[in-house]
Amino acid sequence: MGDIHGANLVKELLKQAQGTRRRVEVYALGGQRMRTAGATLIGDNTGLSSIGLLEALPLIVPSLLLQITVRRFLDDHPPHVLVLIDYPGVNIPFGQYVKQKFGEHLSQVSETFGYLYFEDICCCKIIYYIPPNEWLWNTSRTKSIVSISDIILAVYPGEAEYYARAGANVKLVGHPLIDTVKGINRNEARQRLGVNTDDIVIALVPASRSQELRHVWPTIASAAGKLLKALVEIRGGPHGVHFIIPAVLRDQRHVIEKECEDNSFFQNSIIFNGDPHEVLAAADVAITKSGSTNLEMALYKVPQVVVYKIDNLTAWIARKLFGFSVKNISLVNLILDSQVQVVPEYIQEAADAENIMQATLKLLPGMDTQERSRVLQGYEQLRVVLGEPGVVERVARQILDCL
């Protein structure tokens, strides 16, 4: 999601700068979305994130080469403001480098044709927007994040409180996903998807990274097959049941299709390459991987079952060697931090297709109305926590104020 949030911010920065007749140039590390938004790309880091130790090994050399490229660019083009968005593994080292080199206003003596003169070197402000979820996972990097950040733009109240206690200059701006929710009519979305108003629509949202896809998607697909079988018994046939898979990357589509073909729900599935928000607007329930999509579903009021799996070796190392354990993985449950999970989630060994199917069945309209209502009530609480619309405008204004 970093490239999406970055692109939205670039658009707003250039828009506000134009309104004040200020000349602003944006250089970015990102992908095609940021380039289209108006940024000049220093490098493309899409595809360089990973989940798992073994999966990260092939990315080490490309990541190091990209860091060298970015540092050379920063040396030649000292920034006035550095905006870090999420991704602590990359952004903390960049922040430390810029803080050390350009963090204080300096004057250096230069000599040209025998004459000495003082040359100003700009003082760079560092803004961390969407900071790492240290307050949810671990606190090992908090000191580094606070030390490099002149301002932290927090997206959750709990996050703002955590970093403020750690000594940071924090401003609560709200979550940018609030700005992306579209007022899509449910019936119109269903019409565009080719399903009837009273049909059952289940969204299946696999992982965005290839390595996640290998572990998560087969389990989601297996659960979908079991769910179709259960609904056939309840309804007397498969008619009117649709599994819709929102837009997937082109190089991942064959993995999705292969699992569909090998499963009984294939005839009832649609791989939709349009706006994924159409799927969320039309869905009755979702089986999904963990991540920002959990918040999007909550904003569209789609009850969800969250699945998270990584390779067994990485899971074993994380638990045994690093003592890593989590109570919750979904951002909905993490942010609300209630005693009872708002949305059911299944992690690693517990991510069993039968368990996922049973939990999803309960959340369908007309099945377990109490359970479905409980989830939707939790979403209402979350909506308040995520803040008011206009997040990107507030963030852009804060950045421009530092220039």
C-alpha positions in Angstrom: 0.0 0.0 0.0 3.0 2.3 0.3 3.1 3.1 -3.4 -0.7 3.9 -3.3 -0.5 6.2 -0.3 2.6 7.8 -1.7 1.0 8.4 -5.1 -2.1 10.0 -3.4 0.2 12.2 -1.4 2.3 13.3 -4.4 -0.9 14.4 -6.2 -2.1 16.4 -3.3 1.3 18.0 -2.7 1.6 19.2 -6.3 -2.0 20.4 -6.2 -1.5 22.4 -3.0 1.8 23.8 -4.2 0.3 24.9 -7.5 -2.5 26.7 -5.6 0.1 28.7 -3.6 2.3 29.2 -6.7 5.2 27.4 -5.0 7.6 25.4 -7.1 7.8 21.9 -5.6 9.8 19.0 -7.0 9.0 15.5 -5.7 11.6 12.8 -6.1 10.6 9.4 -4.9 11.5 5.8 -4.3 8.4 3.9 -5.5 6.5 2.4 -8.4 4.5 3.4 -11.5 1.7 4.9 -9.4 4.0 7.5 -8.0 5.5 8.2 -11.4 2.0 8.8 -12.8 1.1 11.0 -9.9 3.9 13.4 -10.8 7.0 12.2 -8.9 10.4 11.7 -10.5 11.5 8.2 -9.6 15.0 7.7 -8.1 14.4 4.0 -8.1 11.6 1.4 -8.2 11.3 -0.6 -5.0 8.1 -2.5 -6.0 8.8 -6.2 -5.6 11.5 -5.8 -3.1 9.4 -6.5 0.0 9.0 -10.0 1.3 7.6 -12.1 4.1 9.9 -14.9 5.4 13.6 -15.4 5.8 14.3 -17.6 2.8 12.1 -15.5 0.6 14.2 -12.4 1.5 17.5 -13.8 0.4 17.2 -13.1 -3.3 16.2 -9.5 -2.6 19.4 -8.6 -0.6 21.6 -7.6 -3.5 18.9 -5.6 -5.4 18.0 -3.8 -2.2 21.6 -2.9 -1.4 22.2 -1.6 -5.0 19.0 0.5 -4.7 20.2 1.9 -1.4 23.5 2.9 -3.0 21.6 4.6 -5.9 19.4 6.6 -3.5 22.3 7.7 -1.3 24.2 9.0 -4.3 21.2 10.9 -5.4 20.7 12.4 -2.0 24.4 13.5 -1.9 23.9 15.3 -5.2 20.4 16.6 -4.5 20.1 17.4 -0.7 16.3 17.4 0.1 14.5 20.1 2.0 12.0 17.6 3.4 12.3 13.8 3.5 9.0 12.0 3.8 9.2 8.4 5.0 6.2 6.2 4.4 6.0 2.9 6.3 8.6 0.2 5.4 11.0 0.6 8.4 13.6 -1.8 7.0 14.4 0.6 4.2 13.3 3.9 5.6 15.1 3.9 9.0 18.6 3.6 7.4 17.7 6.4 4.8 16.4 8.6 7.7 19.6 8.0 9.7 21.7 8.8 6.6 19.9 12.1 5.8 19.7 13.1 9.5 23.5 12.7 9.9 24.3 14.5 6.6 21.6 17.2 6.3 19.9 17.3 9.6 21.4 20.5 10.8 21.9 23.8 9.0 25.6 24.0 8.1 27.9 26.3 6.3 30.9 25.1 4.5 33.9 27.1 3.1 34.5 26.7 -0.6 37.2 28.1 -2.8 36.7 29.3 -6.4 39.4 31.0 -8.5 41.3 31.8 -5.3 38.3 33.4 -3.5 36.8 31.9 -0.4 33.0 32.0 0.2 30.5 30.4 2.5 28.0 27.9 0.9 24.8 27.1 2.7 23.8 23.4 3.0 20.1 23.0 3.5 18.6 21.7 6.7 16.4 18.8 5.9 13.3 18.1 7.9 12.3 14.4 8.2 8.6 13.5 8.4 7.6 9.9 9.1 4.1 9.4 7.7 2.4 6.1 8.6 5.1 5.1 11.0 5.9 1.4 11.7 3.4 -0.3 14.1 5.9 -0.5 16.9 3.1 0.0 19.4 1.4 -3.2 18.1 4.4 -5.6 17.4 7.6 -4.8 19.3 9.5 -1.7 20.5 13.0 -2.5 19.3 13.1 0.2 16.6 11.2 2.9 18.5 14.3 4.8 19.6 15.6 4.9 16.0 12.3 6.1 14.6 12.0 8.9 17.2 15.6 10.0 16.8 15.4 10.5 13.0 11.9 12.0 12.9 11.3 15.8 13.2 7.6 15.0 13.0 5.6 11.8 13.1 2.3 11.8 11.4 0.3 9.1 13.1 -2.7 7.4 11.6 -4.2 5.9 14.8 -4.8 7.5 18.2 -3.0 4.6 20.0 -0.1 5.1 17.6 0.0 8.8 18.4 0.0 8.2 22.1 2.7 5.6 21.9 5.2 7.7 19.9 4.4 10.8 22.0 5.3 8.8 25.2 8.6 7.9 23.5 9.4 11.6 23.1 8.4 12.2 19.5 6.8 15.3 18.0 3.5 13.7 16.9 0.5 14.9 15.0 -2.5 12.7 14.6 -3.8 13.0 11.0 -6.1 9.9 10.6 -5.8 7.0 8.3 -5.5 7.7 4.5 -7.8 4.8 3.6 -10.7 7.0 4.9 -10.1 9.1 1.8 -10.2 6.1 -0.6 -13.7 4.8 0.3 -16.1 5.4 -2.6 -19.8 5.8 -2.4 -20.5 2.8 -4.6 -24.1 1.6 -4.7 -24.3 -2.1 -3.8 -26.9 -3.0 -6.4 -25.0 -1.1 -9.2 -21.8 -2.8 -8.2 -23.5 -6.2 -8.4 -24.9 -5.4 -11.8 -21.5 -4.5 -13.1 -20.1 -7.8 -11.7 -22.9 -9.7 -13.4 -24.6 -11.0 -10.2 -28.2 -10.6 -9.0 -29.2 -8.4 -6.0 -30.2 -11.4 -3.9 -27.3 -13.7 -4.8 -24.6 -14.6 -2.3 -21.3 -12.9 -3.0 -18.1 -14.0 -1.2 -14.9 -12.0 -1.9 -11.7 -14.0 -1.9 -8.7 -11.8 -1.3 -5.4 -13.6 -1.7 -2.0 -12.2 -0.8 -0.3 -9.4 -2.8 3.2 -10.9 -2.5 4.1 -14.0 -4.5 5.6 -15.8 -1.5 2.5 -15.0 0.6 0.3 -16.2 -2.2 1.9 -19.7 -2.2 1.0 -20.2 1.5 -2.3 -18.3 1.9 -4.2 -18.8 -1.4 -4.4 -22.7 -1.3 -6.0 -22.5 2.2 -8.4 -19.8 1.1 -9.3 -21.8 -2.0 -9.9 -25.0 -0.1 -12.1 -23.1 2.4 -14.1 -21.7 -0.5 -14.7 -25.2 -1.9 -15.9 -26.4 1.5 -18.1 -23.3 1.8 -19.7 -23.9 -1.6 -20.5 -27.5 -0.7 -22.1 -26.3 2.6 -24.2 -23.7 0.7 -25.3 -26.2 -1.9 -26.7 -28.4 0.9 -28.4 -25.5 2.5 -29.8 -23.9 -0.7 -30.3 -27.1 -2.8 -27.8 -26.1 -5.5 -24.9 -23.9 -6.5 -27.0 -21.3 -8.3 -26.8 -17.8 -7.0 -23.5 -18.3 -5.1 -20.5 -16.3 -6.4 -16.8 -16.2 -5.4 -15.2 -13.1 -6.6 -11.5 -12.5 -6.6 -10.6 -8.8 -7.0 -7.8 -7.7 -9.3 -4.6 -9.7 -9.0 -1.2 -9.0 -10.5 -0.7 -10.3 -14.0 2.1 -12.6 -13.0 0.0 -14.1 -10.1 -3.1 -14.7 -12.1 -2.0 -18.2 -13.3 -1.5 -19.2 -9.7 -5.0 -18.1 -8.8 -6.6 -19.8 -11.9 -4.7 -23.1 -11.2 -6.1 -23.3 -7.7 -9.6 -22.5 -9.0 -9.5 -25.1 -11.7 -8.4 -27.8 -9.2 -11.3 -26.8 -6.8 -15.0 -27.4 -6.9 -15.8 -23.6 -6.7 -14.3 -22.9 -10.1 -17.6 -22.8 -11.9 -18.9 -20.2 -9.4 -15.8 -18.0 -9.4 -15.0 -14.6 -11.1 -11.6 -13.1 -11.4 -12.3 -9.4 -11.6 -9.7 -7.1 -13.0 -11.6 -3.9 -12.5 -11.7 -1.6 -9.5 -11.4 -3.8 -6.4 -13.7 -1.4 -4.5 -16.5 -2.7 -6.7 -16.0 -6.2 -5.2 -16.0 -4.8 -1.7 -19.2 -2.9 -2.3 -20.9 -6.0 -3.7 -19.7 -8.6 -1.2 -21.7 -10.2 1.6 -18.6 -11.6 3.3 -14.9 -12.1 2.6 -12.1 -14.6 3.2 -9.0 -12.5 3.1 -5.3 -12.3 3.9 -4.2 -9.9 6.6 -3.1 -6.3 5.8 -4.6 -2.9 4.9 -7.4 -4.7 3.0 -8.8 -5.6 6.4 -9.5 -1.9 7.1 -10.9 -1.4 3.6 -13.4 -4.2 4.2 -14.4 -2.7 7.5 -15.0 0.7 5.9 -17.2 -1.1 3.3 -18.9 -3.0 6.1 -18.0 -6.4 4.8 -17.7 -9.1 7.5 -14.4 -11.0 7.0 -12.4 -14.0 8.1 -8.7 -13.3 8.1 -6.1 -15.9 7.1 -2.3 -15.6 7.7 0.3 -18.2 6.9 4.1 -18.1 6.2 6.5 -21.0 5.5 7.0 -23.3 8.5 10.7 -22.7 8.8 10.2 -18.9 9.1 7.4 -19.4 11.7 9.6 -21.8 13.7 12.6 -19.4 13.7 10.4 -16.5 14.7 8.9 -18.4 17.6 11.9 -20.4 18.9 14.8 -18.1 18.3 13.2 -14.6 18.5 10.3 -15.4 20.9 7.9 -13.8 18.5 4.2 -14.4 19.1 1.1 -12.4 18.3 -2.4 -12.5 19.8 -3.9 -10.9 16.7 -2.8 -10.3 13.1 -5.7 -8.4 11.6 -5.4 -4.6 11.8 -9.1 -4.5 12.8 -8.5 -6.5 15.9 -5.1 -4.9 16.6 -6.4 -1.3 16.5 -9.5 -1.9 18.5 -7.6 -4.2 21.0 -10.8 -5.6 22.5 -10.9 -8.7 24.7 -12.9 -10.6 22.0 -11.8 -10.5 18.4 -14.0 -8.3 16.2 -13.2 -10.4 13.1 -12.2 -14.1 13.3 -8.7 -14.8 12.2 -6.7 -17.9 11.7 -2.9 -17.9 11.9 -0.4 -20.6 10.7 -1.5 -24.0 12.1 -4.9 -22.8 13.0 -5.5 -21.7 9.4 -7.5 -24.8 8.6 -9.9 -24.8 5.7 -12.7 -26.3 7.8 -12.4 -23.7 10.6 -12.3 -20.9 8.0 -15.4 -22.3 6.2 -17.4 -22.5 9.5 -16.5 -19.0 10.5 -17.4 -17.6 7.1 -20.7 -19.4 7.0 -21.8 -17.8 10.3 -21.1 -14.3 8.9 -23.3 -14.7 5.8 -26.7 -12.8 5.9 -29.4 -14.9 7.4 -27.1 -17.4 9.1 -25.9 -16.2 12.5 -27.4 -12.7 12.7 -25.9 -12.1 16.2 -22.4 -12.8 15.0 -22.7 -10.7 11.9 -24.2 -7.8 13.9 -21.3 -8.1 16.4 -18.8 -7.7 13.6 -20.6 -4.7 12.0 -20.8 -3.0 15.4 -17.1 -3.4 15.8 -16.6 -1.7 12.4 -18.6 1.3 13.6 -16.1 1.7 16.5 -13.2 1.4 14.1 -14.6 4.0 11.8 -14.4 6.6 14.6 -10.9 5.6 15.5 -9.6 6.0 11.9 -10.5 9.7 11.9 -12.2 12.1 9.5 -11.9 12.5 5.7 -9.3 14.9 4.4 -6.3 12.9 5.7 -4.1 13.4 2.6 -4.8 17.1 2.5 -3.8 17.5 6.1 -0.5 15.6 5.5 0.4 17.6 2.4 -0.3 20.8 4.3 2.0 19.7 7.1 4.8 18.9 4.6 4.5 22.2 2.7 4.6 24.0 6.0 8.1 22.6 6.6 9.5 24.1 3.3 
